[in-house]
């Protein structure tokens, strides 16, 4: 039984992590925003501390007596770039500061993103030792968090986990894609040659995060983005890299649309649509989920990352094929009413992927 703090526990990944840790008997405390909906966490019986990543003292208070800190809180999208950097970069630095302040310094696991590492060429698969080259605002903000962790590695034992696209029961980010396929019978793809993508099922990611905390290598106490040679950092992804078009082909049968259209939008149309959506988001003061930042990532050459370090050092393996996990996700959506099937539809599709 361990004493554990989670930041970002009200989010998709954090909720799954909290449930996993509680079910195995750990004492879990969650740092949550003052107005956050905490009902799912309260049902798990975790301890709650109200605070924010901007308030160092609230982080330090929540961290008292813990052995492991899983830092998951972050912003995927924001109206202002400065806000994203404040949360993902400075917020992570504040968590590191609070760890270093403890009488017994806890192990910290920072859930970053493959966006922090940047894309690679189509001819190769990226590894942890490759120099980070983020191409998006989000990637730069997550890399800022990694640099904050690297600067404190001589004081705090830290491991970085970089997930690919995270999906599974409870995920709302990819849900519109399933809705578009189900109801509009189409799958929209930015560019004519979409890049290979790294994917990770949420329950696999949770197991990897815990393994990284308990068994993972730590960032070396050195300074400089090239000095660690990848030590203390793990890509979290499946050993399959379907691009967004292939993803559409895989999931079409699961939403009872085996012949849905794959619609490719060549440049410059994705940029135009994203720009219009960004203007709309600024007027409404709502974070854009389809933005120029996302197009920068969508037209990159490849996001294929290697899971070999996690397999070798943490004995990590994915629990099933991506096709099976996509199908499990669709079934959960249907059972929860997030993706309703019409009467007469078969919930198992045509049997593809199990």
N, C-alpha and C positions, 0 to 999 in steps of 0.2 A: 504493500500500500504506500503510495507516494502522495505528497502534497504538491498540487499542480495549479498554475495560473494560466488561463487562456485569455488573450485579447482577441476581440472579433468573434466571440462565441455566439452572438446573435445572428451571424451570417451563415451561409450555406455550409461551408466547410467546418466552421467552428462548432456549429450545432452537432454535426456528426462526430467530431472529435470529442466533445463534451460527453455525449452519450456513450461512446466507446469506453472512455476512461471511467465513467461512473459505473458502468456495467461490470468492469473488471475489479471494482472495489477501491479506486483511488479517491482521495479527497480533492475536489475540484472547486476552485474559485474563479470567477469570471469578472473581468473588468468590462463594464457596460456603460454606454452613454446614458445620461440622465433621462432621456425621453425614449429610450429603446424599448421595444416590445420584448419582455423577458418571460412571457408565459411559458413557452416551450422549455426554457432553462429551469424555471421554477418547478415544473413538473418532474424534472430530473433530480431535484433536491440539492443542487449546487449552491455554493455561497456566492453572493453578488456584491460587488463594490461599484458604486456609481462614480464615474470619472471620465477622463478622456486622454488621448495621447498628447494633448497639449498641456496637460496638468501633470507635471512630474511627481508632485507630492501624492496625488491620488494613485499613480502607478506604483510608487514605492510602498504606499500603505497596503495596497492589494497584494503586494509581493512578499509581505512579511512571512518568513518561515517556510516558503515554498522551495522545492528542490528542482523543479523544472518549470520553465516559462515557454509557452508556445505562443509566439507572436504572429497572429493571423490578421489582425485588424489592418485595413487599408482601403484605398479608394481606387476602383477600376476606372471610373469616369468622374469628371467634375466640370462645372461650368468654367471655372478659372484654373489655369495651369498652376498658379501659385498654391491653390488649395490642395491639389494632388501632391505637390512636392512637400507641402507642410505636413500632410498626414503620413505619406509613405516614406519620406526622407527624414524630416525632423522628428516625426512621431516615433520612428524606429530608434533614432538617436536617444530619445527620451527614455524608451524602454531599456536600452543598453545602459544608460546612466543609472536608472533605478536598480538594475541588476548589480552593477558595480558597487552600489551604496550598501548592499545588504551585508550583514555580519558574516553570514555564510553565503557565498555567491552561488546562485543557482545556475544550472545549465540552461542556455537559451537556444531555442530552435526558431529561426526566422523563416517564415513561409514567404518566399519571394516569388519569382515568376520566370519562365523562360524568356519573357519579354526583356528582362534585365540583361540577359546574355546576348540577345539579338539573334538574327537569322544566320544561316550559313548558306553555302552554295549547294546546288542540287547534286553535286558529285560526291558529297561526303555527309557524314552525320556528326553533329556538334558534340563535343565532350566538355567536361568541366574545366579542363586545362586550357581551352581556347579563350583567347582574350575577349572580354565582354565588349559588344558593339551594339548597344540598343538603338533602335530606329524610331521609337515612338515616345511621346511624352510620358505615357504610363511606364514604359521600359526604363526611361531615364530616372523617373521617380523611384522605382523599385531598386534600381542600381544605386541610387543615393542611399537607400536603406542598407544595402549590402556594404557599401563603403563605410558607413557608420559602424556596422558590425566589425568590419576588418580593422578599423582604427582602435577598437576596444578589445581585440582578441588577446592582448597580453594581460587583461584584467578579468575578462569574462569568458568562460568556455562556451563557444557559439558554433552552431552548425546551421548552414543555409540549405534549404530545400527549394528547388525551382520546379514547380508543377507546370505541366502543359495545360491544355484546355481541360478543366475539371467539369465533370458531368455526373449525373446520377439522380436518385430520388431526392426531391426538394429543390433541384436547380431551376432557377427562373431565367437565367441568362440565355440558354439555348431553347427554352420553351417556344418563343416566337417562330423559330425555324420549324419545329414540329407542327405548329399551328398552320404555317404557310403551306406546308406539304399536305396537311390533312384537308384543309378547307379550300385553298386556292389551287391545289393540285400542281404546285410548282416549287422549285428549289432555286433560289437566287444565288449566283456565284459572281464575285467581283473579279474581273480580269478573265483572260482567255486561258491562262495557264496557272491555276491555283497552286500554291506551294504545299508540299508534304507537311503534315501537321503532327504534333505530339499531343496525345490524349492521355487522361488518367481518370479512372473511375473513383468517385469520392471515397469509397470504403477502402480502396487500395491506397489512396493518398493518406488516409488517416493512419493506416498501419505503418506506412513509410515514415510519417512524421514521428510517431512514437518510437520506432526503431532508431531513427536518427538521434532522438533525444537520449535514448538509453545505451546505444551501441555505436553511434556514429563518430567519425573522426571530427576533430574541432579545427576551426580556423587557426592557422599558425600565428604566433605572436610576431608578425612581421608587417611592414608597411609597404603598400604599393599594390596595384591591381594585378600585377603579373607575378608577385612574389610567392603566392601560395601554390601555384601550379595546380589549382583545383582541389587541394586538400580541404576537407571540411565542408564541401559543397556537393549536393547530389541533385541530378535531374530526376524528376518524378514523372515517368511516362511509361506507356506500354511499348513493347518491342514491335509495334506496327505504326505506320505513319500515313494513314489515308488522308488525301487532300479533301477539300470541302465538297468537291463534286462527288468523289467516291463515298464520302459520308452520306450524301443525299441518296446515292444508289443503295447503300446498305440499309438505311432506315425507311425507305419508301414502302416496302412490304409491311413493316411493323405498324404503320399508320393507315394501312389498307389502301395505299396509293402506289401500287407497283409500277405504274406507267406514268407517274407524275413527270412534268416537264423539268428539265434542267436548263435554266435560263442563264446564259453567260452574258455579263455586261462588260464589254471592252472599255478600256480607257479612251476618253476621259470621263465617261458617264459615272463611274463610282465616285470620282472626286466631286463632280457637280452635285450629285444627290447628297453626298456627305456634307458638302459645304452648305447646302440649303438647310439640311437638318440641324447643323450647328447654329445657324442664324436663328432658326426656330427655337432651339434650346436656350439660347441667350435671352431671347424675348420672354420666354416662359420661365426662365431661371431654373431650368431642370437639366441635370447632367445628360448629355447625348450618349445613347448606347450605339448609335451608328454615326461615326464621326470621321473626320480626316485622319485622326490618329489611328483609327482602326483600318483605314485603307492603306496607310503606310505599312501596317503589318500584313494585310491581306495580299499585297502585291510583291512581298519579299520572295526571294528564291526558294527558301526552304526553312521550315521550323523543326526538322527532324533532329531530335536529341537522343543521345544514347542512355539507356537505363543500366548500362553495364556496371558502373561504379556502385550503384545501389544493390545490384544483384551480387556483386563480388564481396562487398564489405558489410552489407546488412542482410544478406540472404533474402533479398526482396524479389518476389515474383508476383505478377498480376494474377488475380483469382480466376479469370476467365478471358475468353477472346473479347475484343472490342465489340464485335457484332452481338455476342450474347449480352454484354453489358448495356449496349444501346437498347436492346429489346427489353431487358429488365427495367430500364428507365421508362420506356414507353408504357409498359404495363403498369408501373407505379402511377404515372400521369393519369392513365385511364381509370384506375381504381380510386384515385383521389378526386376524380372529376376535373382535373386540370386539362385533360384532352379527351373529350367525350367521344365515344364511338356511336355511330348510328345503329339502330336496331338492325340486326341481321349481319353486322360486320363481325368478322372473326378477330378476336383479340390477339391471336397468335400469328396473324399475317399468313404468309405462305410457308412458314417453317424455316426461313432462311436464318442462319446463325443459331440454330437450336430451337 
